[in-house]
Amino acid sequence: MFKRRTKKIVSAFESIASLEEVELGGTKQFVLMRGENIENPIMLFLHRGPGTAQIGFAPKFQRKLEKDFLVVNWDQKGAGISYSPSIKKEELTIENMLSDAVQLIEYLLKRFNQSKLFLVGHSWGTVLGILAAQKCPQYIYSYIGIGQVVNMKAGEKISYEYTINKAKELNNDKAFKELTELKYNPTDMNYLIAQRRWLTRLGGSAIGVSDYQLIYSNMFFANEYTMKDWFAYMKAGRFSLESMWGQVIEVDFLKNTPRFEVPVYIFAGRQDYQTPSELAKRFYDVLECPHKEFVWFEKSAHLISFEEPEKFYNECIKIKTEGWIS
């Protein structure tokens, strides 16, 4: 269990199942590429967080996608198996992460001899996704935002109010007491951890299941993570979050709504109060782009692609049909 391994995908076409180190921004970072046909269009996932890497669990939920896309998961600098004690906090900036993302996009397109790819951002990854889609639209078929970040400060206020109101509604005296006694300060890590703990328990992150049950338990059986990686995962996540949260909390895409040269799809969980869907809808209503669609996931909160993987797959196939010609 202490050796990383990958499994060969059986396919009539040239397939790929490869975990590799790629140098981005002068730092070695891990990228997982899986697909039954390397001529299928690339779908690059930008994970949430900052620091919530997903190579260790995402493939379980992406098996069907691998039939129609060359699926790429990237553990960003300082996160997951791309973490190294040699990385300094000051290296983790939105600007540097965006540069890494663009380098990775260019690397993937060159390696697989493709002109464009589908870009999927989740939560924090939507910040990178928005910026990358603006910076290099020539490389993007479509942008898909899951748990779209819009105005972080406004979102945190909505999230805080949700947890208090939900605790009161459910007569959860312990949660209500702790939350009302908690000094509202979304820039403080101790506040953030306490609020997110209750948000998860009260259904604003995933419906009827904890993050651990839905996601993290799967890392025990991942081919790509060793036991050592699993224990380092939380340390890396906390390092990334603490390094970048001060920058992320200032993000406001409503102040200067970006205009896109690519189609934009916003996937929103009906019960998402981590990056509140009401803000995602407000953002969608004012954004300008060649084509846009807003898709509700009625049985999801913040973890759409893991809570409703079948619906997520079906919506991605629709986008592929509309936006990619072989």
Backbone hydrogen bonds in HBPLUS format (Angstrom, degrees):
<---DONOR---> <-ACCEPTOR-->    atom                        ^
c    i                          cat <-CA-CA->   ^        H-A-AA   ^      H-
h    n   atom  resd res      DA  || num        DHA   H-A  angle D-A-AA Bond
n    s   type  num  typ     dist DA aas  dist angle  dist       angle   num
A0005-ARG N   A0223-ASN O   2.83 MM 218  5.19 167.8  1.85 156.1 155.9     1
A0038-ILE N   A0014-GLU O   2.90 MM  24  6.08 155.7  1.96 174.3 176.6     2
A0016-ILE N   A0035-GLY O   2.91 MM  19  5.39 159.1  1.95 160.3 162.0     3
A0035-GLY N   A0016-ILE O   2.93 MM  19  5.39 152.0  2.01 153.1 150.1     4
A0018-SER N   A0033-MET O   2.89 MM  15  5.30 162.7  1.92 153.9 158.3     5
A0033-MET N   A0018-SER O   2.87 MM  15  5.30 167.6  1.89 152.6 156.1     6
A0020-GLU N   A0031-VAL O   2.91 MM  11  5.41 171.6  1.92 156.4 157.3     7
A0031-VAL N   A0020-GLU O   2.82 MM  11  5.41 157.9  1.87 159.6 167.2     8
A0022-VAL N   A0029-GLN O   2.70 MM   7  5.32 163.3  1.72 156.6 161.5     9
A0029-GLN N   A0022-VAL O   2.86 MM   7  5.32 158.8  1.91 140.2 147.0    10
A0024-LEU N   A0027-THR O   2.90 MM   3  5.36 165.2  1.92 151.7 147.9    11
A0027-THR N   A0024-LEU O   3.03 MM   3  5.36 161.0  2.07 112.1 118.2    12
A0075-ASP N   A0030-PHE O   3.18 MM  45  5.73 153.9  2.25 152.3 160.2    13
A0032-LEU N   A0073-ASN O   2.79 MM  41  5.17 171.2  1.79 162.5 165.0    14
A0073-ASN N   A0032-LEU O   2.93 MM  41  5.17 158.3  1.98 148.6 155.2    15
A0034-ARG N   A0071-VAL O   2.91 MM  37  5.26 165.1  1.93 153.4 158.5    16
A0071-VAL N   A0034-ARG O   2.76 MM  37  5.26 137.0  1.94 166.9 157.3    17
A0036-GLU N   A0066-GLU O   2.93 MM  30  5.95 164.8  1.95 157.7 152.9    18
A0040-ASN N   A0037-ASN O   2.95 MM   3  5.61 167.3  1.96 121.6 125.7    19
A0070-LEU N   A0041-PRO O   2.88 MM  29  5.91 161.3  1.92 136.8 141.2    20
A0118-PHE N   A0042-ILE O   2.87 MM  76  6.14 174.3  1.88 161.7 160.7    21
A0043-MET N   A0070-LEU O   2.98 MM  27  6.01 160.7  2.02 139.8 139.6    22
A0072-VAL N   A0043-MET O   2.92 MM  29  6.05 167.0  1.94 156.7 153.6    23
A0044-LEU N   A0118-PHE O   2.92 MM  74  6.31 154.8  1.98 174.1 172.9    24
A0120-VAL N   A0044-LEU O   2.85 MM  76  5.99 170.6  1.86 170.1 167.0    25
A0045-PHE N   A0072-VAL O   2.95 MM  27  6.18 168.0  1.96 171.2 172.9    26
A0046-LEU N   A0120-VAL O   2.75 MM  74  6.08 153.0  1.82 163.8 172.4    27
A0122-HIS N   A0046-LEU O   3.05 MM  76  6.21 148.7  2.15 168.8 170.6    28
A0052-THR N   A0048-ARG O   3.06 MM   4  5.33 134.8  2.28 122.3 129.9    29
A0053-ALA N   A0051-GLY O   2.98 MM   2  5.62 132.9  2.20 104.1  90.6    30
A0057-PHE N   A0054-GLN O   3.21 MM   3  5.59 159.6  2.25 111.2 116.7    31
A0058-ALA N   A0054-GLN O   2.87 MM   4  5.39 163.5  1.90 156.0 160.9    32
A0060-LYS N   A0057-PHE O   3.31 MM   3  6.07 145.6  2.43 121.2 127.9    33
A0061-PHE N   A0058-ALA O   2.88 MM   3  5.57 141.5  2.03 123.4 132.8    34
A0062-GLN N   A0059-PRO O   3.08 MM   3  4.88 157.9  2.13 101.5 108.5    35
A0066-GLU N   A0062-GLN O   3.07 MM   4  6.35 142.3  2.22 152.1 162.5    36
A0066-GLU N   A0063-ARG O   3.20 MM   3  5.26 128.2  2.48  94.5 107.4    37
A0067-LYS N   A0064-LYS O   3.04 MM   3  5.50 157.2  2.09 111.3 118.3    38
A0068-ASP N   A0065-LEU O   3.00 MM   3  5.47 143.5  2.14 111.0 120.8    39
A0069-PHE N   A0065-LEU O   2.78 MM   4  5.74 138.2  1.95 159.1 172.9    40
A0079-ALA N   A0076-GLN O   2.87 MM   3  5.42 153.6  1.94 149.4 148.2    41
A0078-GLY N   A0082-SER O   3.37 MM   4  5.59 157.9  2.42 116.9 110.6    42
A0082-SER N   A0079-ALA O   2.85 MM   3  5.34 148.2  1.95 145.5 147.0    43
A0083-TYR N   A0080-GLY O   3.28 MM   3  5.73 155.3  2.35 111.7 113.8    44
A0087-ILE N   A0084-SER O   2.99 MM   3  5.63 166.6  2.01 121.6 125.7    45
A0091-GLU N   A0088-LYS O   2.94 MM   3  5.47 156.0  2.00 114.8 122.6    46
A0092-LEU N   A0089-LYS O   2.99 MM   3  5.58 150.9  2.08 114.8 122.8    47
A0093-THR N   A0091-GLU O   3.07 MM   2  5.90 121.5  2.43 110.0  94.0    48
A0097-MET N   A0093-THR O   2.92 MM   4  6.16 164.5  1.95 156.9 161.4    49
A0098-LEU N   A0094-ILE O   2.88 MM   4  6.01 155.3  1.95 149.4 156.0    50
A0099-SER N   A0095-GLU O   3.04 MM   4  6.25 156.6  2.09 143.1 149.5    51
A0100-ASP N   A0096-ASN O   2.94 MM   4  6.23 155.1  2.00 147.4 154.0    52
A0101-ALA N   A0097-MET O   2.92 MM   4  6.17 155.6  1.98 145.3 152.0    53
A0102-VAL N   A0098-LEU O   2.96 MM   4  6.24 161.6  1.99 155.9 159.5    54
A0103-GLN N   A0099-SER O   2.98 MM   4  6.18 159.1  2.02 147.9 154.1    55
A0104-LEU N   A0100-ASP O   2.88 MM   4  6.13 153.6  1.95 149.1 156.5    56
A0105-ILE N   A0101-ALA O   2.96 MM   4  6.23 158.1  2.01 148.8 154.6    57
A0106-GLU N   A0102-VAL O   2.99 MM   4  6.25 164.9  2.01 152.0 155.4    58
A0107-TYR N   A0103-GLN O   2.89 MM   4  6.08 153.7  1.96 145.6 153.5    59
A0108-LEU N   A0104-LEU O   2.90 MM   4  6.11 166.9  1.91 157.4 159.6    60
A0109-LEU N   A0105-ILE O   3.04 MM   4  6.23 167.0  2.06 154.1 157.5    61
A0110-LYS N   A0106-GLU O   3.08 MM   4  6.15 158.8  2.13 144.5 150.3    62
A0111-ARG N   A0107-TYR O   2.87 MM   4  6.00 164.0  1.89 152.6 157.7    63
A0112-PHE N   A0108-LEU O   3.02 MM   4  6.11 162.8  2.05 151.2 154.7    64
A0114-GLN N   A0109-LEU O   2.89 MM   5  4.80 157.4  1.94 137.9 144.4    65
A0113-ASN N   A0110-LYS O   3.33 MM   3  5.00 161.4  2.37  97.1 102.1    66
A0117-LEU N   A0139-TYR O   2.86 MM  22  6.33 141.2  2.01 143.8 150.7    67
A0141-TYR N   A0117-LEU O   2.83 MM  24  5.53 166.5  1.85 137.2 141.8    68
A0119-LEU N   A0142-SER O   3.11 MM  23  6.40 171.2  2.11 169.6 170.1    69
A0144-ILE N   A0119-LEU O   2.83 MM  25  6.19 161.0  1.86 163.6 168.2    70
A0121-GLY N   A0144-ILE O   2.92 MM  23  6.30 162.2  1.96 167.8 173.8    71
A0146-ILE N   A0121-GLY O   2.81 MM  25  6.03 166.0  1.83 162.4 167.1    72
A0125-GLY N   A0122-HIS O   2.78 MM   3  4.64 141.9  1.93 135.4 123.2    73
A0123-SER N   A0146-ILE O   2.86 MM  23  6.28 160.7  1.90 165.7 169.7    74
A0126-THR N   A0123-SER O   2.73 MM   3  5.27 152.3  1.81 115.5 124.8    75
A0127-VAL N   A0124-TRP O   2.95 MM   3  5.48 144.3  2.08 113.1 122.8    76
A0129-GLY N   A0125-GLY O   2.80 MM   4  5.96 152.1  1.88 139.6 149.0    77
A0130-ILE N   A0126-THR O   2.84 MM   4  5.85 163.3  1.87 142.0 145.1    78
A0131-LEU N   A0127-VAL O   3.14 MM   4  6.32 170.0  2.15 149.1 152.0    79
A0132-ALA N   A0128-LEU O   2.75 MM   4  5.87 158.0  1.80 152.5 159.4    80
A0133-ALA N   A0129-GLY O   2.89 MM   4  5.95 160.5  1.93 148.0 153.4    81
A0134-GLN N   A0130-ILE O   3.13 MM   4  6.35 140.3  2.29 140.2 150.3    82
A0135-LYS N   A0131-LEU O   2.88 MM   4  6.04 152.8  1.95 143.7 152.0    83
A0136-CYS N   A0132-ALA O   2.88 MM   4  5.91 168.1  1.89 157.0 158.3    84
A0139-TYR N   A0136-CYS O   3.03 MM   3  5.81 169.7  2.04 124.4 127.7    85
A0140-ILE N   A0137-PRO O   3.13 MM   3  5.20 166.1  2.15 109.6 114.0    86
A0143-TYR N   A0263-PRO O   3.00 MM 120  6.36 165.6  2.02 159.5 162.7    87
A0265-TYR N   A0143-TYR O   2.86 MM 122  6.21 158.2  1.91 162.6 169.2    88
A0145-GLY N   A0265-TYR O   2.82 MM 120  6.24 163.2  1.85 165.3 170.8    89
A0267-PHE N   A0145-GLY O   2.81 MM 122  5.96 168.3  1.82 160.8 164.9    90
A0253-PHE N   A0150-VAL O   2.65 MM 103  5.14 165.6  1.67 152.9 154.2    91
A0155-GLY N   A0151-ASN O   2.86 MM   4  6.00 157.2  1.91 156.3 164.0    92
A0152-MET N   A0251-VAL O   3.03 MM  99  5.77 161.5  2.06 160.1 165.5    93
A0156-GLU N   A0152-MET O   2.88 MM   4  6.08 155.5  1.94 152.4 157.8    94
A0157-LYS N   A0153-LYS O   3.21 MM   4  6.44 152.0  2.30 143.4 150.0    95
A0158-ILE N   A0154-ALA O   3.13 MM   4  6.42 160.6  2.17 149.0 153.8    96
A0159-SER N   A0155-GLY O   2.91 MM   4  6.09 158.0  1.96 149.1 155.8    97
A0160-TYR N   A0156-GLU O   2.92 MM   4  6.08 157.8  1.97 145.5 150.8    98
A0161-GLU N   A0157-LYS O   3.04 MM   4  6.25 164.5  2.06 150.0 153.9    99
A0162-TYR N   A0158-ILE O   2.93 MM   4  6.12 148.4  2.03 144.8 154.0   100
A0163-THR N   A0159-SER O   3.13 MM   4  6.44 160.7  2.17 150.0 153.4   101
A0164-ILE N   A0160-TYR O   3.24 MM   4  6.55 162.6  2.27 151.4 155.4   102
A0165-ASN N   A0161-GLU O   2.98 MM   4  6.11 170.9  1.99 151.7 154.7   103
A0166-LYS N   A0162-TYR O   2.78 MM   4  5.85 158.3  1.83 155.1 161.5   104
A0167-ALA N   A0163-THR O   2.96 MM   4  6.00 156.6  2.01 142.5 148.8   105
A0168-LYS N   A0164-ILE O   3.03 MM   4  6.28 156.4  2.09 148.6 154.9   106
A0169-GLU N   A0165-ASN O   2.90 MM   4  6.09 157.1  1.95 143.9 150.6   107
A0170-LEU N   A0166-LYS O   2.93 MM   4  6.11 152.3  2.01 148.5 155.1   108
A0172-ASN N   A0167-ALA O   2.85 MM   5  4.97 159.6  1.89 155.6 155.9   109
A0171-ASN N   A0168-LYS O   3.15 MM   3  4.99 157.0  2.20 100.1 106.6   110
A0176-PHE N   A0172-ASN O   2.94 MM   4  6.15 170.3  1.95 160.0 163.2   111
A0177-LYS N   A0173-ASP O   2.88 MM   4  5.92 163.2  1.91 148.2 152.7   112
A0178-GLU N   A0174-LYS O   3.05 MM   4  6.19 169.0  2.06 149.4 152.7   113
A0179-LEU N   A0175-ALA O   2.88 MM   4  5.95 163.5  1.90 154.4 159.4   114
A0180-THR N   A0176-PHE O   2.95 MM   4  5.98 160.9  1.99 147.1 152.4   115
A0181-GLU N   A0177-LYS O   3.04 MM   4  6.09 140.9  2.20 141.1 151.4   116
A0182-LEU N   A0178-GLU O   3.04 MM   4  6.04 115.5  2.47 131.5 146.6   117
A0182-LEU N   A0179-LEU O   3.21 MM   3  4.97 143.5  2.35  91.2 101.9   118
A0188-ASP N   A0185-ASN O   2.94 MM   3  5.66 169.1  1.95 128.4 132.1   119
A0192-LEU N   A0188-ASP O   2.98 MM   4  6.20 166.0  2.00 152.6 157.0   120
A0193-ILE N   A0189-MET O   2.93 MM   4  6.10 164.9  1.95 154.6 157.1   121
A0194-ALA N   A0190-ASN O   3.17 MM   4  6.27 163.6  2.20 143.7 148.2   122
A0195-GLN N   A0191-TYR O   2.87 MM   4  6.06 168.4  1.88 161.9 165.3   123
A0196-ARG N   A0192-LEU O   2.89 MM   4  5.95 161.7  1.92 149.6 155.1   124
A0197-ARG N   A0193-ILE O   3.00 MM   4  6.08 147.1  2.11 140.9 149.5   125
A0198-TRP N   A0194-ALA O   3.33 MM   4  6.66 158.7  2.38 147.1 150.6   126
A0199-LEU N   A0195-GLN O   2.88 MM   4  6.07 151.2  1.96 146.4 155.9   127
A0200-THR N   A0196-ARG O   2.95 MM   4  6.07 160.6  1.99 148.0 151.1   128
A0201-ARG N   A0197-ARG O   3.17 MM   4  6.41 161.7  2.20 141.9 147.0   129
A0202-LEU N   A0198-TRP O   2.87 MM   4  5.90 142.3  2.01 146.1 155.3   130
A0204-GLY N   A0199-LEU O   2.93 MM   5  5.21 155.3  1.99 160.9 156.0   131
A0203-GLY N   A0200-THR O   3.32 MM   3  5.44 168.1  2.33 107.0 109.2   132
A0273-TYR N   A0204-GLY O   3.07 MM  69  4.83 175.3  2.07 136.9 137.5   133
A0302-HIS N   A0205-SER O   2.77 MM  97  4.85 152.2  1.85 121.8 131.4   134
A0214-LEU N   A0210-SER O   2.99 MM   4  6.20 163.6  2.02 155.4 160.1   135
A0215-ILE N   A0211-ASP O   2.78 MM   4  5.58 159.0  1.82 147.7 154.0   136
A0216-TYR N   A0211-ASP O   3.33 MM   5  6.64 147.0  2.45 134.4 141.5   137
A0217-SER N   A0212-TYR O   2.98 MM   5  5.67 156.6  2.04 156.3 152.3   138
A0218-ASN N   A0215-ILE O   2.94 MM   3  5.71 147.7  2.04 121.9 130.7   139
A0219-MET N   A0216-TYR O   3.04 MM   3  5.51 155.6  2.10 112.0 119.2   140
A0220-PHE N   A0217-SER O   3.25 MM   3  5.82 155.8  2.31 110.8 117.0   141
A0221-PHE N   A0218-ASN O   3.17 MM   3  5.64 145.8  2.29 107.8 116.0   142
A0222-ALA N   A0219-MET O   3.29 MM   3  4.84 166.1  2.31  96.1 100.2   143
A0230-TRP N   A0226-THR O   3.03 MM   4  6.37 153.4  2.10 148.3 155.2   144
A0231-PHE N   A0227-MET O   3.15 MM   4  6.51 157.5  2.21 152.1 156.2   145
A0232-ALA N   A0228-LYS O   3.09 MM   4  6.31 142.4  2.24 141.4 152.0   146
A0232-ALA N   A0229-ASP O   3.12 MM   3  5.04 122.0  2.47  92.3 107.4   147
A0233-TYR N   A0229-ASP O   2.93 MM   4  5.97 122.5  2.27 143.3 158.0   148
A0233-TYR N   A0230-TRP O   3.27 MM   3  5.13 143.5  2.41  94.2 104.5   149
A0236-ALA N   A0232-ALA O   2.96 MM   4  6.18 160.5  2.00 157.4 163.0   150
A0237-GLY N   A0233-TYR O   2.92 MM   4  6.19 155.1  1.98 148.8 156.3   151
A0238-ARG N   A0234-MET O   2.94 MM   4  6.16 163.0  1.97 152.6 156.0   152
A0239-PHE N   A0235-LYS O   2.98 MM   4  6.14 158.1  2.03 146.2 152.8   153
A0240-SER N   A0236-ALA O   2.96 MM   4  6.18 162.7  1.99 151.7 155.4   154
A0241-LEU N   A0237-GLY O   2.94 MM   4  6.09 166.1  1.96 150.6 154.9   155
A0242-GLU N   A0238-ARG O   2.92 MM   4  6.00 171.3  1.92 152.4 155.1   156
A0243-SER N   A0239-PHE O   3.03 MM   4  6.07 147.5  2.14 140.3 149.6   157
A0244-MET N   A0240-SER O   3.02 MM   4  6.12 145.5  2.14 148.4 156.3   158
A0245-TRP N   A0241-LEU O   2.82 MM   4  5.44 148.2  1.92 155.3 159.0   159
A0247-GLN N   A0244-MET O   2.90 MM   3  5.45 138.0  2.08 116.1 127.6   160
A0248-VAL N   A0244-MET O   2.99 MM   4  6.23 163.1  2.02 155.1 160.7   161
A0249-ILE N   A0245-TRP O   2.92 MM   4  5.95 167.1  1.94 160.6 161.3   162
A0250-GLU N   A0247-GLN O   3.19 MM   3  5.61 149.9  2.29 107.3 115.9   163
A0251-VAL N   A0248-VAL O   2.97 MM   3  5.44 168.1  1.99 119.8 123.6   164
A0260-PHE N   A0288-GLU O   2.90 MM  28  6.23 169.1  1.91 166.0 166.0   165
A0264-VAL N   A0291-HIS O   2.90 MM  27  6.37 155.7  1.96 154.5 159.2   166
A0293-GLU N   A0264-VAL O   3.05 MM  29  6.63 145.2  2.17 150.9 160.4   167
A0266-ILE N   A0293-GLU O   2.93 MM  27  6.37 163.7  1.96 161.8 166.1   168
A0295-VAL N   A0266-ILE O   2.83 MM  29  6.16 170.2  1.84 165.3 167.8   169
A0268-ALA N   A0295-VAL O   2.93 MM  27  6.23 168.1  1.94 163.7 166.5   170
A0297-PHE N   A0268-ALA O   2.78 MM  29  5.89 153.4  1.85 158.6 156.1   171
A0272-ASP N   A0269-GLY O   3.10 MM   3  5.07 164.2  2.12 115.6 113.7   172
A0270-ARG N   A0297-PHE O   3.03 MM  27  5.92 167.5  2.05 142.6 141.1   173
A0271-GLN N   A0300-SER O   3.05 MM  29  6.14 172.0  2.05 154.2 152.6   174
A0277-SER N   A0272-ASP O   3.36 MM   5  5.84 144.8  2.49 150.2 149.3   175
A0279-LEU N   A0276-PRO O   3.12 MM   3  5.76 139.4  2.29 112.8 121.7   176
A0281-LYS N   A0277-SER O   2.91 MM   4  6.19 153.4  1.98 152.4 158.1   177
A0282-ARG N   A0278-GLU O   3.16 MM   4  6.33 149.5  2.26 133.5 141.6   178
A0283-PHE N   A0279-LEU O   2.87 MM   4  6.12 157.0  1.93 150.7 156.7   179
A0284-TYR N   A0280-ALA O   2.91 MM   4  6.10 160.2  1.95 145.0 150.7   180
A0285-ASP N   A0281-LYS O   2.99 MM   4  6.15 156.8  2.04 146.9 152.2   181
A0286-VAL N   A0283-PHE O   3.19 MM   3  5.60 140.2  2.36 106.4 116.4   182
A0287-LEU N   A0283-PHE O   3.07 MM   4  6.18 135.5  2.28 151.6 164.4   183
A0300-SER N   A0297-PHE O   3.31 MM   3  5.59 158.4  2.36 117.8 116.8   184
A0306-PHE N   A0303-LEU O   2.94 MM   3  5.53 147.0  2.05 120.0 130.2   185
A0307-GLU N   A0303-LEU O   2.76 MM   4  5.79 148.7  1.86 155.4 163.7   186
A0308-GLU N   A0304-ILE O   2.86 MM   4  5.67 170.0  1.87 153.1 156.2   187
A0312-PHE N   A0308-GLU O   2.95 MM   4  6.14 161.7  1.99 155.7 161.8   188
A0313-TYR N   A0309-PRO O   2.88 MM   4  6.00 157.0  1.93 142.4 148.2   189
A0314-ASN N   A0310-GLU O   3.00 MM   4  6.28 164.8  2.02 151.1 154.7   190
A0315-GLU N   A0311-LYS O   2.94 MM   4  6.16 159.0  1.98 153.8 158.9   191
A0316-CYS N   A0312-PHE O   3.01 MM   4  6.23 152.7  2.09 147.4 155.1   192
A0317-ILE N   A0313-TYR O   2.96 MM   4  6.27 150.2  2.05 152.1 160.5   193
A0318-LYS N   A0314-ASN O   3.13 MM   4  6.42 151.9  2.22 143.1 150.0   194
A0319-ILE N   A0315-GLU O   3.10 MM   4  6.40 154.8  2.17 143.9 150.3   195
A0320-LYS N   A0316-CYS O   2.88 MM   4  6.14 156.5  1.93 147.2 154.0   196
A0321-THR N   A0317-ILE O   2.94 MM   4  6.13 159.5  1.98 148.5 153.7   197
A0322-GLU N   A0318-LYS O   2.98 MM   4  6.21 151.1  2.06 144.8 152.8   198
A0323-GLY N   A0319-ILE O   2.73 MM   4  5.75 150.0  1.82 150.9 159.5   199
A0324-TRP N   A0320-LYS O   2.96 MM   4  5.31 132.8  2.19 147.9 146.2   200
